[in-house]
Amino acid sequence: MEKLRKEDIPQEAFDLYDYYCHNKLDRRTFVEKLSAYAVGGITVTALMSSMMPDYVNTRTIEPTDERMQSSDYVMYDSPKGGGQIKGLLSKPAGKGKFPGIVVVHENRGLNPYIEDVGRRCAVDGFISIAPDALTPLGGYPGNDDEGRTMQAKRNRDEMLEDFIAAYEYLKNHPDCNGKVGVVGFCFGGWISNAMAVRIPDLKAAVPFYGGQPAVEDVPKIKAPLLVIYAELDERVNAGWPAYEEALKAHGKKYEMINYPGVNHGFHNNTTPRYDEAAAKAAWEKTIAFFKANLK
């Protein structure tokens, strides 16, 4: 079956997919509501097939890419979180110590897209770790539907401890220069904001379309922020005005970019929400931000 182009999928279908991805609709209800947009020769099956992630044809960095020393799984301690957590550790080619990036997944565990993002960081000169918060439950199960169900069973504050532990692991890694930032997507965007609140020594945070911290916690933020939003993501964007007001009131260093005409998840190149131009621009800004703050 030939997949539909993004232009063939109505915005209302993308909105339904967003609700489904964030556990606000079960699969049966999602399919029932999606059927309303199966018109003009477009079937529900075609819509479903086109909106689900494609992990087969979307990898951008191979694990054996010569620009990396290695990209291997490690286990690290998370005593306040899940105990022992698995993560993908990717190291740039070359000698010396490298700045570090913690890469935080969405609400479905360490899937191939996030692993690819970890490798993208490495080929740009950063040692990265991409943890799997599903490790205590057996790890990412191989598909996002089961991953979402599994992640919903974990306490998000306990998962935050897993990513804070990843920061400590990376900061103290012999190949890291001790300067570490975080980038996260969706749930990982919330984690990125929360890590900025919790870790005084965090050097930079880049939350992509992530939930905002409580305004009373904003004074604790020390790291500069690059805050990425998608114009059509009304659900997440609704929290920005209060967050920005608090950032300004407390003199925090931040930049916000709201990319026009794109959906939540626009950086994820495995689904039709992906917007190539916005994703490329946002990633270039992200890497430049990290290079400026982790040197």
Phi and psi restraints in degrees (value plus and minus 20) as a CYANA .aco file:
   2 GLU   PHI     -97.6   -57.6
   2 GLU   PSI     111.7   151.7
   3 LYS   PHI     -93.4   -53.4
   3 LYS   PSI     129.2   169.2
   4 LEU   PHI     -93.6   -53.6
   4 LEU   PSI     130.6   170.6
   5 ARG   PHI     -96.4   -56.4
   5 ARG   PSI     136.3   176.3
   6 LYS   PHI     -75.6   -35.6
   6 LYS   PSI     -57.4   -17.4
   7 GLU   PHI     -85.8   -45.8
   7 GLU   PSI     -40.1    -0.1
   8 ASP   PHI    -106.1   -66.1
   8 ASP   PSI     -29.8    10.2
   9 ILE   PHI    -121.2   -81.2
   9 ILE   PSI     100.1   140.1
  10 PRO   PHI     -85.6   -45.6
  10 PRO   PSI     131.2   171.2
  11 GLN   PHI     -78.1   -38.1
  11 GLN   PSI     -54.5   -14.5
  12 GLU   PHI     -81.3   -41.3
  12 GLU   PSI     -53.0   -13.0
  13 ALA   PHI     -89.2   -49.2
  13 ALA   PSI     -58.7   -18.7
  14 PHE   PHI     -82.9   -42.9
  14 PHE   PSI     -59.5   -19.5
  15 ASP   PHI     -83.5   -43.5
  15 ASP   PSI     -61.5   -21.5
  16 LEU   PHI     -82.1   -42.1
  16 LEU   PSI     -61.5   -21.5
  17 TYR   PHI     -81.9   -41.9
  17 TYR   PSI     -58.1   -18.1
  18 ASP   PHI     -82.9   -42.9
  18 ASP   PSI     -63.9   -23.9
  19 TYR   PHI     -82.7   -42.7
  19 TYR   PSI     -61.8   -21.8
  20 TYR   PHI     -83.2   -43.2
  20 TYR   PSI     -65.5   -25.5
  21 CYS   PHI     -83.4   -43.4
  21 CYS   PSI     -46.1    -6.1
  22 HIS   PHI    -126.1   -86.1
  22 HIS   PSI       5.7    45.7
  23 ASN   PHI      41.4    81.4
  23 ASN   PSI       6.5    46.5
  24 LYS   PHI    -115.0   -75.0
  24 LYS   PSI     -31.1     8.9
  25 LEU   PHI    -155.5  -115.5
  25 LEU   PSI     117.3   157.3
  26 ASP   PHI     -99.7   -59.7
  26 ASP   PSI     150.6   190.6
  27 ARG   PHI     -82.3   -42.3
  27 ARG   PSI     -60.6   -20.6
  28 ARG   PHI     -82.5   -42.5
  28 ARG   PSI     -66.1   -26.1
  29 THR   PHI     -86.0   -46.0
  29 THR   PSI     -58.9   -18.9
  30 PHE   PHI     -78.4   -38.4
  30 PHE   PSI     -67.2   -27.2
  31 VAL   PHI     -85.3   -45.3
  31 VAL   PSI     -61.1   -21.1
  32 GLU   PHI     -81.5   -41.5
  32 GLU   PSI     -66.3   -26.3
  33 LYS   PHI     -90.4   -50.4
  33 LYS   PSI     -54.4   -14.4
  34 LEU   PHI     -85.3   -45.3
  34 LEU   PSI     -48.6    -8.6
  35 SER   PHI     -81.3   -41.3
  35 SER   PSI     -42.2    -2.2
  36 ALA   PHI     -84.7   -44.7
  36 ALA   PSI     -40.3    -0.3
  37 TYR   PHI    -124.6   -84.6
  37 TYR   PSI     -11.1    28.9
  38 ALA   PHI    -107.4   -67.4
  38 ALA   PSI      59.9    99.9
  39 VAL   PHI    -154.0  -114.0
  39 VAL   PSI     144.7   184.7
  40 GLY   PHI      41.7    81.7
  40 GLY   PSI      16.0    56.0
  41 GLY   PHI      68.9   108.9
  41 GLY   PSI     -24.0    16.0
  42 ILE   PHI    -110.8   -70.8
  42 ILE   PSI     104.7   144.7
  43 THR   PHI    -116.5   -76.5
  43 THR   PSI     141.3   181.3
  44 VAL   PHI     -80.7   -40.7
  44 VAL   PSI     -59.9   -19.9
  45 THR   PHI     -80.5   -40.5
  45 THR   PSI     -61.9   -21.9
  46 ALA   PHI     -85.5   -45.5
  46 ALA   PSI     -61.6   -21.6
  47 LEU   PHI     -82.4   -42.4
  47 LEU   PSI     -67.3   -27.3
  48 MET   PHI     -81.6   -41.6
  48 MET   PSI     -66.7   -26.7
  49 SER   PHI     -81.2   -41.2
  49 SER   PSI     -58.0   -18.0
  50 SER   PHI     -96.6   -56.6
  50 SER   PSI     -45.0    -5.0
  51 MET   PHI    -113.2   -73.2
  51 MET   PSI     -36.5     3.5
  52 MET   PHI     -97.2   -57.2
  52 MET   PSI     132.0   172.0
  53 PRO   PHI     -86.6   -46.6
  53 PRO   PSI     124.2   164.2
  54 ASP   PHI    -131.0   -91.0
  54 ASP   PSI      81.5   121.5
  55 TYR   PHI    -113.8   -73.8
  55 TYR   PSI     -24.3    15.7
  56 VAL   PHI    -101.6   -61.6
  56 VAL   PSI     -60.8   -20.8
  57 ASN   PHI    -130.4   -90.4
  57 ASN   PSI      -6.4    33.6
  58 THR   PHI    -139.1   -99.1
  58 THR   PSI     -18.7    21.3
  59 ARG   PHI     -84.0   -44.0
  59 ARG   PSI     113.3   153.3
  60 THR   PHI    -125.4   -85.4
  60 THR   PSI     -45.1    -5.1
  61 ILE   PHI    -147.8  -107.8
  61 ILE   PSI      98.2   138.2
  62 GLU   PHI     -92.8   -52.8
  62 GLU   PSI     127.6   167.6
  63 PRO   PHI     -79.1   -39.1
  63 PRO   PSI     -41.7    -1.7
  64 THR   PHI    -119.2   -79.2
  64 THR   PSI      -7.6    32.4
  65 ASP   PHI     -74.1   -34.1
  65 ASP   PSI     112.4   152.4
  66 GLU   PHI     -89.0   -49.0
  66 GLU   PSI     -31.6     8.4
  67 ARG   PHI     -98.9   -58.9
  67 ARG   PSI     -22.1    17.9
  68 MET   PHI    -139.1   -99.1
  68 MET   PSI     126.2   166.2
  69 GLN   PHI     -88.8   -48.8
  69 GLN   PSI     -63.8   -23.8
  70 SER   PHI    -185.7  -145.7
  70 SER   PSI     142.0   182.0
  71 SER   PHI    -168.6  -128.6
  71 SER   PSI      73.5   113.5
  72 ASP   PHI    -152.3  -112.3
  72 ASP   PSI     136.4   176.4
  73 TYR   PHI     -99.8   -59.8
  73 TYR   PSI     121.1   161.1
  74 VAL   PHI    -151.5  -111.5
  74 VAL   PSI     145.3   185.3
  75 MET   PHI    -137.8   -97.8
  75 MET   PSI     119.8   159.8
  76 TYR   PHI    -156.8  -116.8
  76 TYR   PSI     140.4   180.4
  77 ASP   PHI    -102.5   -62.5
  77 ASP   PSI     116.8   156.8
  78 SER   PHI    -155.7  -115.7
  78 SER   PSI      55.3    95.3
  79 PRO   PHI     -83.0   -43.0
  79 PRO   PSI     -47.8    -7.8
  80 LYS   PHI    -112.8   -72.8
  80 LYS   PSI     -23.9    16.1
  81 GLY   PHI    -136.0   -96.0
  81 GLY   PSI    -138.3   -98.3
  82 GLY   PHI    -111.1   -71.1
  82 GLY   PSI     -11.7    28.3
  83 GLY   PHI      72.8   112.8
  83 GLY   PSI    -110.9   -70.9
  84 GLN   PHI    -132.9   -92.9
  84 GLN   PSI     107.4   147.4
  85 ILE   PHI    -141.6  -101.6
  85 ILE   PSI     116.8   156.8
  86 LYS   PHI    -109.1   -69.1
  86 LYS   PSI     121.4   161.4
  87 GLY   PHI    -167.3  -127.3
  87 GLY   PSI     136.5   176.5
  88 LEU   PHI    -114.0   -74.0
  88 LEU   PSI      95.9   135.9
  89 LEU   PHI    -121.6   -81.6
  89 LEU   PSI      99.0   139.0
  90 SER   PHI    -138.9   -98.9
  90 SER   PSI     107.6   147.6
  91 LYS   PHI    -135.8   -95.8
  91 LYS   PSI     118.6   158.6
  92 PRO   PHI     -89.2   -49.2
  92 PRO   PSI     138.0   178.0
  93 ALA   PHI     -89.3   -49.3
  93 ALA   PSI     136.0   176.0
  94 GLY   PHI      89.5   129.5
  94 GLY   PSI     157.2   197.2
  95 LYS   PHI    -132.0   -92.0
  95 LYS   PSI     145.3   185.3
  96 GLY   PHI      81.2   121.2
  96 GLY   PSI    -192.3  -152.3
  97 LYS   PHI    -123.6   -83.6
  97 LYS   PSI     121.3   161.3
  98 PHE   PHI    -136.1   -96.1
  98 PHE   PSI     129.3   169.3
  99 PRO   PHI     -85.6   -45.6
  99 PRO   PSI     133.5   173.5
 100 GLY   PHI    -135.3   -95.3
 100 GLY   PSI     131.1   171.1
 101 ILE   PHI    -154.3  -114.3
 101 ILE   PSI     107.4   147.4
 102 VAL   PHI    -109.6   -69.6
 102 VAL   PSI     105.9   145.9
 103 VAL   PHI    -127.1   -87.1
 103 VAL   PSI     100.7   140.7
 104 VAL   PHI    -129.9   -89.9
 104 VAL   PSI     107.3   147.3
 105 HIS   PHI     -94.4   -54.4
 105 HIS   PSI     154.4   194.4
 106 GLU   PHI     -99.4   -59.4
 106 GLU   PSI    -173.8  -133.8
 107 ASN   PHI    -113.4   -73.4
 107 ASN   PSI      15.6    55.6
 108 ARG   PHI    -165.6  -125.6
 108 ARG   PSI      -5.7    34.3
 109 GLY   PHI      69.7   109.7
 109 GLY   PSI    -198.1  -158.1
 110 LEU   PHI     -99.4   -59.4
 110 LEU   PSI      66.2   106.2
 111 ASN   PHI    -110.4   -70.4
 111 ASN   PSI     154.0   194.0
 112 PRO   PHI     -78.8   -38.8
 112 PRO   PSI     -51.7   -11.7
 113 TYR   PHI     -82.1   -42.1
 113 TYR   PSI     -67.3   -27.3
 114 ILE   PHI     -89.3   -49.3
 114 ILE   PSI     -56.1   -16.1
 115 GLU   PHI     -79.5   -39.5
 115 GLU   PSI     -60.2   -20.2
 116 ASP   PHI     -84.5   -44.5
 116 ASP   PSI     -59.1   -19.1
 117 VAL   PHI     -82.8   -42.8
 117 VAL   PSI     -60.0   -20.0
 118 GLY   PHI     -79.1   -39.1
 118 GLY   PSI     -61.7   -21.7
 119 ARG   PHI     -89.6   -49.6
 119 ARG   PSI     -53.7   -13.7
 120 ARG   PHI     -80.0   -40.0
 120 ARG   PSI     -60.6   -20.6
 121 CYS   PHI     -80.1   -40.1
 121 CYS   PSI     -62.9   -22.9
 122 ALA   PHI     -84.4   -44.4
 122 ALA   PSI     -62.6   -22.6
 123 VAL   PHI     -90.4   -50.4
 123 VAL   PSI     -35.0     5.0
 124 ASP   PHI    -113.9   -73.9
 124 ASP   PSI     -12.4    27.6
 125 GLY   PHI      81.6   121.6
 125 GLY   PSI      -5.9    34.1
 126 PHE   PHI    -136.3   -96.3
 126 PHE   PSI     121.0   161.0
 127 ILE   PHI    -101.9   -61.9
 127 ILE   PSI     108.2   148.2
 128 SER   PHI    -146.1  -106.1
 128 SER   PSI     132.0   172.0
 129 ILE   PHI    -148.8  -108.8
 129 ILE   PSI     110.7   150.7
 130 ALA   PHI    -136.7   -96.7
 130 ALA   PSI      75.4   115.4
 131 PRO   PHI     -93.7   -53.7
 131 PRO   PSI     139.9   179.9
 132 ASP   PHI    -135.2   -95.2
 132 ASP   PSI      84.5   124.5
 133 ALA   PHI     -89.2   -49.2
 133 ALA   PSI     -26.5    13.5
 134 LEU   PHI    -108.6   -68.6
 134 LEU   PSI     -19.1    20.9
 135 THR   PHI     -72.0   -32.0
 135 THR   PSI     -65.5   -25.5
 136 PRO   PHI     -83.5   -43.5
 136 PRO   PSI     -36.7     3.3
 137 LEU   PHI    -124.9   -84.9
 137 LEU   PSI      -9.8    30.2
 138 GLY   PHI      89.9   129.9
 138 GLY   PSI     -26.4    13.6
 139 GLY   PHI      72.5   112.5
 139 GLY   PSI     148.8   188.8
 140 TYR   PHI     -71.8   -31.8
 140 TYR   PSI     107.1   147.1
 141 PRO   PHI    -103.6   -63.6
 141 PRO   PSI     -22.7    17.3
 142 GLY   PHI      84.8   124.8
 142 GLY   PSI     -29.6    10.4
 143 ASN   PHI    -168.1  -128.1
 143 ASN   PSI     130.7   170.7
 144 ASP   PHI     -92.2   -52.2
 144 ASP   PSI     -52.1   -12.1
 145 ASP   PHI     -80.3   -40.3
 145 ASP   PSI     -69.7   -29.7
 146 GLU   PHI     -87.2   -47.2
 146 GLU   PSI     -55.3   -15.3
 147 GLY   PHI     -80.4   -40.4
 147 GLY   PSI     -63.3   -23.3
 148 ARG   PHI     -82.5   -42.5
 148 ARG   PSI     -63.1   -23.1
 149 THR   PHI     -81.7   -41.7
 149 THR   PSI     -62.6   -22.6
 150 MET   PHI     -86.0   -46.0
 150 MET   PSI     -65.1   -25.1
 151 GLN   PHI     -85.5   -45.5
 151 GLN   PSI     -51.2   -11.2
 152 ALA   PHI     -84.1   -44.1
 152 ALA   PSI     -37.2     2.8
 153 LYS   PHI    -103.2   -63.2
 153 LYS   PSI     -33.5     6.5
 154 ARG   PHI    -116.1   -76.1
 154 ARG   PSI     128.3   168.3
 155 ASN   PHI     -94.9   -54.9
 155 ASN   PSI     109.4   149.4
 156 ARG   PHI     -90.8   -50.8
 156 ARG   PSI     -47.6    -7.6
 157 ASP   PHI     -91.0   -51.0
 157 ASP   PSI     -53.6   -13.6
 158 GLU   PHI     -87.6   -47.6
 158 GLU   PSI     -58.9   -18.9
 159 MET   PHI     -84.7   -44.7
 159 MET   PSI     -56.7   -16.7
 160 LEU   PHI     -76.2   -36.2
 160 LEU   PSI     -61.1   -21.1
 161 GLU   PHI     -80.9   -40.9
 161 GLU   PSI     -54.3   -14.3
 162 ASP   PHI     -83.0   -43.0
 162 ASP   PSI     -58.9   -18.9
 163 PHE   PHI     -99.4   -59.4
 163 PHE   PSI     -50.9   -10.9
 164 ILE   PHI     -85.2   -45.2
 164 ILE   PSI     -59.9   -19.9
 165 ALA   PHI     -84.3   -44.3
 165 ALA   PSI     -55.1   -15.1
 166 ALA   PHI     -84.3   -44.3
 166 ALA   PSI     -59.1   -19.1
 167 TYR   PHI     -78.4   -38.4
 167 TYR   PSI     -67.2   -27.2
 168 GLU   PHI     -84.1   -44.1
 168 GLU   PSI     -60.5   -20.5
 169 TYR   PHI     -80.2   -40.2
 169 TYR   PSI     -66.5   -26.5
 170 LEU   PHI     -91.3   -51.3
 170 LEU   PSI     -62.0   -22.0
 171 LYS   PHI     -76.9   -36.9
 171 LYS   PSI     -56.6   -16.6
 172 ASN   PHI    -117.2   -77.2
 172 ASN   PSI     -13.9    26.1
 173 HIS   PHI     -89.4   -49.4
 173 HIS   PSI     119.2   159.2
 174 PRO   PHI     -81.6   -41.6
 174 PRO   PSI     -39.4     0.6
 175 ASP   PHI    -117.4   -77.4
 175 ASP   PSI     -14.6    25.4
 176 CYS   PHI    -126.4   -86.4
 176 CYS   PSI     124.1   164.1
 177 ASN   PHI    -101.5   -61.5
 177 ASN   PSI     -16.0    24.0
 178 GLY   PHI      69.0   109.0
 178 GLY   PSI     -25.0    15.0
 179 LYS   PHI    -124.6   -84.6
 179 LYS   PSI      96.4   136.4
 180 VAL   PHI    -150.1  -110.1
 180 VAL   PSI     117.2   157.2
 181 GLY   PHI    -139.8   -99.8
 181 GLY   PSI     159.7   199.7
 182 VAL   PHI    -158.2  -118.2
 182 VAL   PSI     121.0   161.0
 183 VAL   PHI    -150.9  -110.9
 183 VAL   PSI     116.7   156.7
 184 GLY   PHI    -168.0  -128.0
 184 GLY   PSI     139.6   179.6
 185 PHE   PHI    -147.4  -107.4
 185 PHE   PSI     108.5   148.5
 186 CYS   PHI      42.8    82.8
 186 CYS   PSI    -136.7   -96.7
 187 PHE   PHI     -71.0   -31.0
 187 PHE   PSI     -60.0   -20.0
 188 GLY   PHI     -86.0   -46.0
 188 GLY   PSI     -46.4    -6.4
 189 GLY   PHI     -87.0   -47.0
 189 GLY   PSI     -61.1   -21.1
 190 TRP   PHI     -82.9   -42.9
 190 TRP   PSI     -63.4   -23.4
 191 ILE   PHI     -80.0   -40.0
 191 ILE   PSI     -61.5   -21.5
 192 SER   PHI     -80.6   -40.6
 192 SER   PSI     -65.4   -25.4
 193 ASN   PHI     -81.8   -41.8
 193 ASN   PSI     -62.6   -22.6
 194 ALA   PHI     -87.3   -47.3
 194 ALA   PSI     -56.4   -16.4
 195 MET   PHI     -86.4   -46.4
 195 MET   PSI     -54.8   -14.8
 196 ALA   PHI     -83.3   -43.3
 196 ALA   PSI     -53.6   -13.6
 197 VAL   PHI     -92.7   -52.7
 197 VAL   PSI     -62.1   -22.1
 198 ARG   PHI    -104.6   -64.6
 198 ARG   PSI     -45.9    -5.9
 199 ILE   PHI    -133.9   -93.9
 199 ILE   PSI      82.8   122.8
 200 PRO   PHI     -81.6   -41.6
 200 PRO   PSI     -50.1   -10.1
 201 ASP   PHI    -111.3   -71.3
 201 ASP   PSI     -18.5    21.5
 202 LEU   PHI     -79.5   -39.5
 202 LEU   PSI     113.7   153.7
 203 LYS   PHI    -112.8   -72.8
 203 LYS   PSI     -40.1    -0.1
 204 ALA   PHI    -190.0  -150.0
 204 ALA   PSI     127.1   167.1
 205 ALA   PHI    -157.6  -117.6
 205 ALA   PSI     115.1   155.1
 206 VAL   PHI    -147.7  -107.7
 206 VAL   PSI      70.0   110.0
 207 PRO   PHI    -104.0   -64.0
 207 PRO   PSI     100.0   140.0
 208 PHE   PHI    -111.2   -71.2
 208 PHE   PSI     100.3   140.3
 209 TYR   PHI      15.9    55.9
 209 TYR   PSI      37.2    77.2
 210 GLY   PHI    -133.8   -93.8
 210 GLY   PSI     133.4   173.4
 211 GLY   PHI     -81.7   -41.7
 211 GLY   PSI     128.8   168.8
 212 GLN   PHI    -110.9   -70.9
 212 GLN   PSI     133.6   173.6
 213 PRO   PHI     -95.7   -55.7
 213 PRO   PSI     147.3   187.3
 214 ALA   PHI     -82.5   -42.5
 214 ALA   PSI     118.8   158.8
 215 VAL   PHI     -80.8   -40.8
 215 VAL   PSI     -48.7    -8.7
 216 GLU   PHI     -91.2   -51.2
 216 GLU   PSI     -34.3     5.7
 217 ASP   PHI    -111.4   -71.4
 217 ASP   PSI     -31.4     8.6
 218 VAL   PHI     -77.8   -37.8
 218 VAL   PSI     -56.9   -16.9
 219 PRO   PHI     -77.8   -37.8
 219 PRO   PSI     -42.2    -2.2
 220 LYS   PHI     -97.3   -57.3
 220 LYS   PSI     -34.3     5.7
 221 ILE   PHI     -92.3   -52.3
 221 ILE   PSI     107.5   147.5
 222 LYS   PHI    -131.7   -91.7
 222 LYS   PSI     -49.8    -9.8
 223 ALA   PHI     -95.5   -55.5
 223 ALA   PSI     125.9   165.9
 224 PRO   PHI     -87.7   -47.7
 224 PRO   PSI     127.7   167.7
 225 LEU   PHI    -138.3   -98.3
 225 LEU   PSI     119.3   159.3
 226 LEU   PHI    -136.9   -96.9
 226 LEU   PSI      86.8   126.8
 227 VAL   PHI    -121.7   -81.7
 227 VAL   PSI     101.3   141.3
 228 ILE   PHI    -130.6   -90.6
 228 ILE   PSI     106.7   146.7
 229 TYR   PHI    -147.6  -107.6
 229 TYR   PSI     144.2   184.2
 230 ALA   PHI    -134.7   -94.7
 230 ALA   PSI     109.4   149.4
 231 GLU   PHI     -75.8   -35.8
 231 GLU   PSI     -56.7   -16.7
 232 LEU   PHI    -104.4   -64.4
 232 LEU   PSI     -19.9    20.1
 233 ASP   PHI    -110.0   -70.0
 233 ASP   PSI      50.6    90.6
 234 GLU   PHI     -83.2   -43.2
 234 GLU   PSI     -53.0   -13.0
 235 ARG   PHI     -79.7   -39.7
 235 ARG   PSI     -71.7   -31.7
 236 VAL   PHI     -97.2   -57.2
 236 VAL   PSI     -59.8   -19.8
 237 ASN   PHI     -82.2   -42.2
 237 ASN   PSI     -43.6    -3.6
 238 ALA   PHI     -80.3   -40.3
 238 ALA   PSI     -44.7    -4.7
 239 GLY   PHI    -107.7   -67.7
 239 GLY   PSI     -25.5    14.5
 240 TRP   PHI     -89.7   -49.7
 240 TRP   PSI     -64.2   -24.2
 241 PRO   PHI     -74.3   -34.3
 241 PRO   PSI     -64.1   -24.1
 242 ALA   PHI     -88.3   -48.3
 242 ALA   PSI     -58.6   -18.6
 243 TYR   PHI     -83.2   -43.2
 243 TYR   PSI     -66.7   -26.7
 244 GLU   PHI     -84.0   -44.0
 244 GLU   PSI     -60.9   -20.9
 245 GLU   PHI     -78.7   -38.7
 245 GLU   PSI     -61.9   -21.9
 246 ALA   PHI     -89.3   -49.3
 246 ALA   PSI     -59.9   -19.9
 247 LEU   PHI     -80.4   -40.4
 247 LEU   PSI     -63.6   -23.6
 248 LYS   PHI     -86.3   -46.3
 248 LYS   PSI     -63.8   -23.8
 249 ALA   PHI     -81.4   -41.4
 249 ALA   PSI     -50.3   -10.3
 250 HIS   PHI    -125.6   -85.6
 250 HIS   PSI      -7.9    32.1
 251 GLY   PHI      45.7    85.7
 251 GLY   PSI      13.5    53.5
 252 LYS   PHI    -101.5   -61.5
 252 LYS   PSI     129.5   169.5
 253 LYS   PHI    -107.8   -67.8
 253 LYS   PSI      98.6   138.6
 254 TYR   PHI    -174.3  -134.3
 254 TYR   PSI     138.4   178.4
 255 GLU   PHI    -156.0  -116.0
 255 GLU   PSI     114.9   154.9
 256 MET   PHI    -137.6   -97.6
 256 MET   PSI     114.8   154.8
 257 ILE   PHI    -145.6  -105.6
 257 ILE   PSI     103.7   143.7
 258 ASN   PHI    -130.9   -90.9
 258 ASN   PSI      83.0   123.0
 259 TYR   PHI     -94.4   -54.4
 259 TYR   PSI     105.1   145.1
 260 PRO   PHI     -92.6   -52.6
 260 PRO   PSI     122.9   162.9
 261 GLY   PHI      50.3    90.3
 261 GLY   PSI      -2.3    37.7
 262 VAL   PHI    -142.4  -102.4
 262 VAL   PSI     141.2   181.2
 263 ASN   PHI    -118.9   -78.9
 263 ASN   PSI     141.1   181.1
 264 HIS   PHI     -68.7   -28.7
 264 HIS   PSI     113.4   153.4
 265 GLY   PHI      68.1   108.1
 265 GLY   PSI      -6.8    33.2
 266 PHE   PHI     -85.3   -45.3
 266 PHE   PSI     -39.5     0.5
 267 HIS   PHI    -100.2   -60.2
 267 HIS   PSI     -40.1    -0.1
 268 ASN   PHI     -97.3   -57.3
 268 ASN   PSI      86.8   126.8
 269 ASN   PHI    -100.9   -60.9
 269 ASN   PSI      -9.7    30.3
 270 THR   PHI    -119.9   -79.9
 270 THR   PSI     -25.0    15.0
 271 THR   PHI    -148.0  -108.0
 271 THR   PSI     142.9   182.9
 272 PRO   PHI     -90.3   -50.3
 272 PRO   PSI     -26.3    13.7
 273 ARG   PHI     -90.2   -50.2
 273 ARG   PSI     -35.9     4.1
 274 TYR   PHI     -77.9   -37.9
 274 TYR   PSI     113.6   153.6
 275 ASP   PHI    -142.5  -102.5
 275 ASP   PSI      89.8   129.8
 276 GLU   PHI     -79.6   -39.6
 276 GLU   PSI     -66.1   -26.1
 277 ALA   PHI     -85.0   -45.0
 277 ALA   PSI     -67.1   -27.1
 278 ALA   PHI     -87.6   -47.6
 278 ALA   PSI     -60.6   -20.6
 279 ALA   PHI     -83.0   -43.0
 279 ALA   PSI     -63.4   -23.4
 280 LYS   PHI     -84.3   -44.3
 280 LYS   PSI     -65.2   -25.2
 281 ALA   PHI     -83.3   -43.3
 281 ALA   PSI     -63.3   -23.3
 282 ALA   PHI     -86.0   -46.0
 282 ALA   PSI     -57.8   -17.8
 283 TRP   PHI     -91.9   -51.9
 283 TRP   PSI     -57.9   -17.9
 284 GLU   PHI     -81.6   -41.6
 284 GLU   PSI     -60.8   -20.8
 285 LYS   PHI     -84.3   -44.3
 285 LYS   PSI     -60.7   -20.7
 286 THR   PHI     -81.3   -41.3
 286 THR   PSI     -69.2   -29.2
 287 ILE   PHI     -85.1   -45.1
 287 ILE   PSI     -61.0   -21.0
 288 ALA   PHI     -83.0   -43.0
 288 ALA   PSI     -59.0   -19.0
 289 PHE   PHI     -82.6   -42.6
 289 PHE   PSI     -65.4   -25.4
 290 PHE   PHI     -86.8   -46.8
 290 PHE   PSI     -60.7   -20.7
 291 LYS   PHI     -83.0   -43.0
 291 LYS   PSI     -54.1   -14.1
 292 ALA   PHI     -94.3   -54.3
 292 ALA   PSI     -50.4   -10.4
 293 ASN   PHI    -126.8   -86.8
 293 ASN   PSI     -30.5     9.5
 294 LEU   PHI    -131.3   -91.3
 294 LEU   PSI     -12.0    28.0
